[in-house]
């Protein structure tokens, strides 16, 4: 349980920080850093289901950049070490 929570937390922090740092890198004027901001977007538009009692709208859009990929990969490597270092009482 400790490992799963640590893994989830590390991946969430890496994805959020990678998104922020990727945006900073994309707006950078330096060519050495700007490649970290390259991103790919994919998903589908809203699907609408009307069941006369309930209405559902589903949509998904994902935007991933290079920095997020690198930080999530780092989180996958580091999280077991963090989980083993956490002491539970």
N, CA, C and O atoms as a GROMACS GRO file, in nm:
protein
  356
    1UNK      N    1   0.082  -0.119   0.000
    1UNK     CA    2   0.000   0.000   0.000
    1UNK      C    3   0.087   0.126   0.000
    1UNK      O    4   0.058   0.223  -0.070
    2UNK      N    5   0.194   0.121   0.080
    2UNK     CA    6   0.285   0.236   0.087
    2UNK      C    7   0.350   0.260  -0.048
    2UNK      O    8   0.367   0.375  -0.090
    3UNK      N    9   0.387   0.152  -0.116
    3UNK     CA   10   0.452   0.165  -0.247
    3UNK      C   11   0.356   0.226  -0.349
    3UNK      O   12   0.395   0.312  -0.427
    4UNK      N   13   0.231   0.181  -0.349
    4UNK     CA   14   0.133   0.231  -0.446
    4UNK      C   15   0.104   0.379  -0.425
    4UNK      O   16   0.094   0.455  -0.521
    5UNK      N   17   0.089   0.420  -0.300
    5UNK     CA   18   0.064   0.561  -0.271
    5UNK      C   19   0.184   0.647  -0.309
    5UNK      O   20   0.168   0.756  -0.365
    6UNK      N   21   0.302   0.599  -0.278
    6UNK     CA   22   0.423   0.673  -0.314
    6UNK      C   23   0.438   0.683  -0.464
    6UNK      O   24   0.475   0.789  -0.516
    7UNK      N   25   0.411   0.575  -0.535
    7UNK     CA   26   0.419   0.576  -0.681
    7UNK      C   27   0.318   0.674  -0.740
    7UNK      O   28   0.353   0.753  -0.828
    8UNK      N   29   0.194   0.670  -0.692
    8UNK     CA   30   0.092   0.762  -0.742
    8UNK      C   31   0.131   0.907  -0.715
    8UNK      O   32   0.120   0.991  -0.804
    9UNK      N   33   0.177   0.936  -0.594
    9UNK     CA   34   0.216   1.073  -0.560
    9UNK      C   35   0.334   1.120  -0.645
    9UNK      O   36   0.334   1.233  -0.693
   10UNK      N   37   0.434   1.035  -0.664
   10UNK     CA   38   0.552   1.072  -0.744
   10UNK      C   39   0.513   1.098  -0.890
   10UNK      O   40   0.562   1.193  -0.951
   11UNK      N   41   0.427   1.013  -0.946
   11UNK     CA   42   0.386   1.032  -1.084
   11UNK      C   43   0.302   1.160  -1.099
   11UNK      O   44   0.317   1.233  -1.196
   12UNK      N   45   0.214   1.186  -1.002
   12UNK     CA   46   0.131   1.307  -1.008
   12UNK      C   47   0.217   1.432  -1.000
   12UNK      O   48   0.197   1.527  -1.076
   13UNK      N   49   0.312   1.434  -0.908
   13UNK     CA   50   0.401   1.550  -0.894
   13UNK      C   51   0.486   1.566  -1.019
   13UNK      O   52   0.508   1.679  -1.065
   14UNK      N   53   0.535   1.456  -1.075
   14UNK     CA   54   0.618   1.464  -1.196
   14UNK      C   55   0.538   1.515  -1.314
   14UNK      O   56   0.589   1.594  -1.393
   15UNK      N   57   0.414   1.472  -1.329
   15UNK     CA   58   0.332   1.518  -1.440
   15UNK      C   59   0.299   1.666  -1.429
   15UNK      O   60   0.304   1.738  -1.528
   16UNK      N   61   0.266   1.711  -1.310
   16UNK     CA   62   0.233   1.853  -1.290
   16UNK      C   63   0.358   1.940  -1.307
   16UNK      O   64   0.354   2.041  -1.377
   17UNK      N   65   0.467   1.900  -1.244
   17UNK     CA   66   0.591   1.978  -1.257
   17UNK      C   67   0.642   1.975  -1.400
   17UNK      O   68   0.694   2.076  -1.450
   18UNK      N   69   0.629   1.861  -1.467
   18UNK     CA   70   0.674   1.852  -1.606
   18UNK      C   71   0.592   1.940  -1.699
   18UNK      O   72   0.646   1.997  -1.793
   19UNK      N   73   0.463   1.950  -1.672
   19UNK     CA   74   0.380   2.040  -1.753
   19UNK      C   75   0.421   2.185  -1.736
   19UNK      O   76   0.430   2.260  -1.834
   20UNK      N   77   0.447   2.224  -1.612
   20UNK     CA   78   0.489   2.361  -1.585
   20UNK      C   79   0.627   2.390  -1.646
   20UNK      O   80   0.646   2.492  -1.713
   21UNK      N   81   0.722   2.300  -1.624
   21UNK     CA   82   0.857   2.320  -1.677
   21UNK      C   83   0.859   2.310  -1.830
   21UNK      O   84   0.938   2.379  -1.895
   22UNK      N   85   0.774   2.226  -1.886
   22UNK     CA   86   0.765   2.215  -2.030
   22UNK      C   87   0.713   2.343  -2.094
   22UNK      O   88   0.759   2.382  -2.202
   23UNK      N   89   0.616   2.407  -2.030
   23UNK     CA   90   0.566   2.535  -2.079
   23UNK      C   91   0.675   2.642  -2.071
   23UNK      O   92   0.689   2.723  -2.163
   24UNK      N   93   0.750   2.642  -1.964
   24UNK     CA   94   0.861   2.738  -1.952
   24UNK      C   95   0.966   2.712  -2.060
   24UNK      O   96   1.020   2.806  -2.119
   25UNK      N   97   0.996   2.586  -2.086
   25UNK     CA   98   1.096   2.552  -2.188
   25UNK      C   99   1.046   2.586  -2.327
   25UNK      O  100   1.125   2.628  -2.412
   26UNK      N  101   0.918   2.568  -2.353
   26UNK     CA  102   0.863   2.599  -2.486
   26UNK      C  103   0.870   2.749  -2.515
   26UNK      O  104   0.888   2.790  -2.630
   27UNK      N  105   0.856   2.830  -2.411
   27UNK     CA  106   0.861   2.975  -2.429
   27UNK      C  107   1.003   3.031  -2.417
   27UNK      O  108   1.022   3.152  -2.426
   28UNK      N  109   1.100   2.944  -2.396
   28UNK     CA  110   1.238   2.987  -2.382
   28UNK      C  111   1.297   3.025  -2.517
   28UNK      O  112   1.259   2.971  -2.621
   29UNK      N  113   1.390   3.117  -2.515
   29UNK     CA  114   1.456   3.160  -2.638
   29UNK      C  115   1.580   3.074  -2.668
   29UNK      O  116   1.635   3.081  -2.778
   30UNK      N  117   1.622   2.994  -2.572
   30UNK     CA  118   1.740   2.912  -2.590
   30UNK      C  119   1.706   2.785  -2.668
   30UNK      O  120   1.614   2.713  -2.632
   31UNK      N  121   1.780   2.756  -2.775
   31UNK     CA  122   1.753   2.633  -2.851
   31UNK      C  123   1.793   2.507  -2.775
   31UNK      O  124   1.750   2.397  -2.810
   32UNK      N  125   1.876   2.521  -2.671
   32UNK     CA  126   1.920   2.407  -2.593
   32UNK      C  127   1.810   2.357  -2.497
   32UNK      O  128   1.814   2.243  -2.452
   33UNK      N  129   1.716   2.444  -2.469
   33UNK     CA  130   1.610   2.411  -2.373
   33UNK      C  131   1.475   2.396  -2.441
   33UNK      O  132   1.388   2.327  -2.389
   34UNK      N  133   1.457   2.458  -2.554
   34UNK     CA  134   1.324   2.464  -2.615
   34UNK      C  135   1.272   2.328  -2.660
   34UNK      O  136   1.151   2.311  -2.672
   35UNK      N  137   1.358   2.231  -2.685
   35UNK     CA  138   1.313   2.099  -2.727
   35UNK      C  139   1.238   2.026  -2.616
   35UNK      O  140   1.160   1.935  -2.643
   36UNK      N  141   1.261   2.067  -2.491
   36UNK     CA  142   1.189   2.006  -2.380
   36UNK      C  143   1.041   2.043  -2.380
   36UNK      O  144   0.961   1.979  -2.312
   37UNK      N  145   1.006   2.147  -2.454
   37UNK     CA  146   0.868   2.191  -2.460
   37UNK      C  147   0.786   2.132  -2.572
   37UNK      O  148   0.667   2.161  -2.583
   38UNK      N  149   0.848   2.049  -2.657
   38UNK     CA  150   0.771   1.986  -2.766
   38UNK      C  151   0.661   1.900  -2.706
   38UNK      O  152   0.683   1.825  -2.611
   39UNK      N  153   0.542   1.912  -2.764
   39UNK     CA  154   0.430   1.839  -2.706
   39UNK      C  155   0.345   1.775  -2.815
   39UNK      O  156   0.350   1.814  -2.932
   40UNK      N  157   0.267   1.679  -2.774
   40UNK     CA  158   0.172   1.612  -2.861
   40UNK      C  159   0.037   1.614  -2.791
   40UNK      O  160   0.027   1.587  -2.671
   41UNK      N  161  -0.068   1.645  -2.867
   41UNK     CA  162  -0.203   1.650  -2.812
   41UNK      C  163  -0.289   1.548  -2.886
   41UNK      O  164  -0.283   1.537  -3.008
   42UNK      N  165  -0.369   1.476  -2.811
   42UNK     CA  166  -0.462   1.382  -2.872
   42UNK      C  167  -0.583   1.367  -2.781
   42UNK      O  168  -0.581   1.408  -2.665
   43UNK      N  169  -0.687   1.308  -2.834
   43UNK     CA  170  -0.808   1.288  -2.757
   43UNK      C  171  -0.928   1.284  -2.848
   43UNK      O  172  -0.914   1.272  -2.970
   44UNK      N  173  -1.046   1.292  -2.791
   44UNK     CA  174  -1.168   1.296  -2.869
   44UNK      C  175  -1.260   1.403  -2.812
   44UNK      O  176  -1.257   1.435  -2.694
   45UNK      N  177  -1.343   1.456  -2.901
   45UNK     CA  178  -1.436   1.561  -2.860
   45UNK      C  179  -1.548   1.502  -2.777
   45UNK      O  180  -1.555   1.381  -2.754
   46UNK      N  181  -1.634   1.588  -2.734
   46UNK     CA  182  -1.741   1.549  -2.644
   46UNK      C  183  -1.840   1.453  -2.709
   46UNK      O  184  -1.890   1.478  -2.818
   47UNK      N  185  -1.865   1.343  -2.640
   47UNK     CA  186  -1.970   1.249  -2.679
   47UNK      C  187  -2.090   1.276  -2.590
   47UNK      O  188  -2.077   1.284  -2.468
   48UNK      N  189  -2.205   1.289  -2.650
   48UNK     CA  190  -2.325   1.326  -2.575
   48UNK      C  191  -2.423   1.210  -2.577
   48UNK      O  192  -2.461   1.161  -2.684
   49UNK      N  193  -2.464   1.165  -2.459
   49UNK     CA  194  -2.563   1.059  -2.445
   49UNK      C  195  -2.685   1.115  -2.374
   49UNK      O  196  -2.675   1.167  -2.263
   50UNK      N  197  -2.799   1.106  -2.438
   50UNK     CA  198  -2.924   1.153  -2.379
   50UNK      C  199  -3.014   1.033  -2.356
   50UNK      O  200  -3.059   0.968  -2.450
   51UNK      N  201  -3.040   1.003  -2.231
   51UNK     CA  202  -3.122   0.888  -2.194
   51UNK      C  203  -3.261   0.931  -2.146
   51UNK      O  204  -3.331   0.852  -2.083
   52UNK      N  205  -3.299   1.051  -2.173
   52UNK     CA  206  -3.427   1.113  -2.138
   52UNK      C  207  -3.443   1.134  -1.988
   52UNK      O  208  -3.526   1.215  -1.948
   53UNK      N  209  -3.369   1.067  -1.907
   53UNK     CA  210  -3.371   1.092  -1.764
   53UNK      C  211  -3.237   1.152  -1.722
   53UNK      O  212  -3.230   1.246  -1.644
   54UNK      N  213  -3.131   1.094  -1.778
   54UNK     CA  214  -2.996   1.141  -1.751
   54UNK      C  215  -2.929   1.179  -1.882
   54UNK      O  216  -2.956   1.122  -1.987
   55UNK      N  217  -2.841   1.277  -1.873
   55UNK     CA  218  -2.760   1.315  -1.988
   55UNK      C  219  -2.614   1.305  -1.947
   55UNK      O  220  -2.574   1.354  -1.841
   56UNK      N  221  -2.536   1.241  -2.032
   56UNK     CA  222  -2.393   1.226  -2.007
   56UNK      C  223  -2.315   1.292  -2.119
   56UNK      O  224  -2.349   1.281  -2.236
   57UNK      N  225  -2.208   1.362  -2.080
   57UNK     CA  226  -2.114   1.418  -2.175
   57UNK      C  227  -1.976   1.368  -2.138
   57UNK      O  228  -1.930   1.385  -2.025
   58UNK      N  229  -1.909   1.305  -2.234
   58UNK     CA  230  -1.776   1.253  -2.213
   58UNK      C  231  -1.681   1.316  -2.314
   58UNK      O  232  -1.714   1.328  -2.432
   59UNK      N  233  -1.564   1.355  -2.268
   59UNK     CA  234  -1.461   1.407  -2.356
   59UNK      C  235  -1.325   1.386  -2.292
   59UNK      O  236  -1.313   1.384  -2.169
   60UNK      N  237  -1.226   1.372  -2.374
   60UNK     CA  238  -1.091   1.350  -2.322
   60UNK      C  239  -0.991   1.418  -2.415
   60UNK      O  240  -0.992   1.395  -2.536
   61UNK      N  241  -0.906   1.500  -2.357
   61UNK     CA  242  -0.798   1.564  -2.431
   61UNK      C  243  -0.672   1.554  -2.347
   61UNK      O  244  -0.671   1.593  -2.230
   62UNK      N  245  -0.566   1.503  -2.406
   62UNK     CA  246  -0.439   1.484  -2.336
   62UNK      C  247  -0.332   1.560  -2.411
   62UNK      O  248  -0.323   1.552  -2.534
   63UNK      N  249  -0.250   1.634  -2.337
   63UNK     CA  250  -0.139   1.708  -2.395
   63UNK      C  251  -0.014   1.668  -2.316
   63UNK      O  252  -0.003   1.700  -2.197
   64UNK      N  253   0.078   1.600  -2.380
   64UNK     CA  254   0.199   1.549  -2.313
   64UNK      C  255   0.321   1.614  -2.378
   64UNK      O  256   0.330   1.622  -2.501
   65UNK      N  257   0.414   1.660  -2.295
   65UNK     CA  258   0.538   1.715  -2.351
   65UNK      C  259   0.658   1.630  -2.308
   65UNK      O  260   0.645   1.540  -2.226
   66UNK      N  261   0.772   1.660  -2.365
   66UNK     CA  262   0.894   1.582  -2.342
   66UNK      C  263   0.935   1.587  -2.195
   66UNK      O  264   0.978   1.486  -2.140
   67UNK      N  265   0.923   1.702  -2.133
   67UNK     CA  266   0.962   1.715  -1.993
   67UNK      C  267   0.878   1.627  -1.904
   67UNK      O  268   0.929   1.566  -1.809
   68UNK      N  269   0.749   1.618  -1.932
   68UNK     CA  270   0.662   1.531  -1.853
   68UNK      C  271   0.704   1.384  -1.868
   68UNK      O  272   0.707   1.310  -1.770
   69UNK      N  273   0.736   1.344  -1.989
   69UNK     CA  274   0.779   1.206  -2.010
   69UNK      C  275   0.907   1.174  -1.933
   69UNK      O  276   0.919   1.068  -1.872
   70UNK      N  277   1.001   1.268  -1.936
   70UNK     CA  278   1.127   1.246  -1.865
   70UNK      C  279   1.106   1.241  -1.715
   70UNK      O  280   1.164   1.155  -1.647
   71UNK      N  281   1.025   1.331  -1.661
   71UNK     CA  282   1.004   1.334  -1.517
   71UNK      C  283   0.920   1.215  -1.468
   71UNK      O  284   0.944   1.166  -1.358
   72UNK      N  285   0.825   1.169  -1.547
   72UNK     CA  286   0.748   1.051  -1.507
   72UNK      C  287   0.838   0.927  -1.510
   72UNK      O  288   0.828   0.842  -1.422
   73UNK      N  289   0.925   0.917  -1.608
   73UNK     CA  290   1.021   0.805  -1.611
   73UNK      C  291   1.113   0.810  -1.489
   73UNK      O  292   1.143   0.707  -1.430
   74UNK      N  293   1.157   0.929  -1.452
   74UNK     CA  294   1.240   0.945  -1.332
   74UNK      C  295   1.162   0.908  -1.207
   74UNK      O  296   1.217   0.847  -1.115
   75UNK      N  297   1.034   0.944  -1.202
   75UNK     CA  298   0.950   0.910  -1.086
   75UNK      C  299   0.933   0.759  -1.073
   75UNK      O  300   0.929   0.706  -0.962
   76UNK      N  301   0.923   0.689  -1.186
   76UNK     CA  302   0.911   0.544  -1.181
   76UNK      C  303   1.037   0.478  -1.126
   76UNK      O  304   1.030   0.373  -1.062
   77UNK      N  305   1.151   0.540  -1.150
   77UNK     CA  306   1.277   0.485  -1.099
   77UNK      C  307   1.298   0.520  -0.952
   77UNK      O  308   1.347   0.438  -0.875
   78UNK      N  309   1.261   0.641  -0.914
   78UNK     CA  310   1.291   0.691  -0.781
   78UNK      C  311   1.188   0.650  -0.676
   78UNK      O  312   1.222   0.637  -0.559
   79UNK      N  313   1.064   0.628  -0.716
   79UNK     CA  314   0.959   0.603  -0.617
   79UNK      C  315   0.981   0.477  -0.532
   79UNK      O  316   0.948   0.480  -0.414
   80UNK      N  317   1.034   0.367  -0.585
   80UNK     CA  318   1.061   0.254  -0.494
   80UNK      C  319   1.165   0.288  -0.386
   80UNK      O  320   1.156   0.239  -0.274
   81UNK      N  321   1.262   0.370  -0.422
   81UNK     CA  322   1.362   0.410  -0.323
   81UNK      C  323   1.302   0.501  -0.218
   81UNK      O  324   1.337   0.492  -0.100
   82UNK      N  325   1.212   0.587  -0.258
   82UNK     CA  326   1.144   0.675  -0.163
   82UNK      C  327   1.052   0.593  -0.072
   82UNK      O  328   1.047   0.616   0.048
   83UNK      N  329   0.981   0.497  -0.130
   83UNK     CA  330   0.890   0.414  -0.052
   83UNK      C  331   0.965   0.333   0.053
   83UNK      O  332   0.917   0.317   0.165
   84UNK      N  333   1.082   0.282   0.017
   84UNK     CA  334   1.159   0.204   0.114
   84UNK      C  335   1.220   0.293   0.223
   84UNK      O  336   1.249   0.245   0.332
   85UNK      N  337   1.240   0.421   0.194
   85UNK     CA  338   1.299   0.511   0.294
   85UNK      C  339   1.194   0.564   0.391
   85UNK      O  340   1.228   0.612   0.499
   86UNK      N  341   1.066   0.556   0.354
   86UNK     CA  342   0.959   0.603   0.443
   86UNK      C  343   0.938   0.501   0.554
   86UNK      O  344   0.918   0.382   0.530
   87UNK      N  345   0.944   0.551   0.676
   87UNK     CA  346   0.925   0.462   0.791
   87UNK      C  347   0.781   0.477   0.840
   87UNK      O  348   0.731   0.588   0.858
   88UNK      N  349   0.716   0.366   0.861
   88UNK     CA  350   0.580   0.368   0.914
   88UNK      C  351   0.584   0.325   1.060
   88UNK      O  352   0.667   0.245   1.102
   89UNK      N  353   0.492   0.380   1.134
   89UNK     CA  354   0.489   0.346   1.278
   89UNK      C  355   0.377   0.251   1.310
   89UNK      O  356   0.360   0.213   1.426
   0.00000   0.00000   0.00000
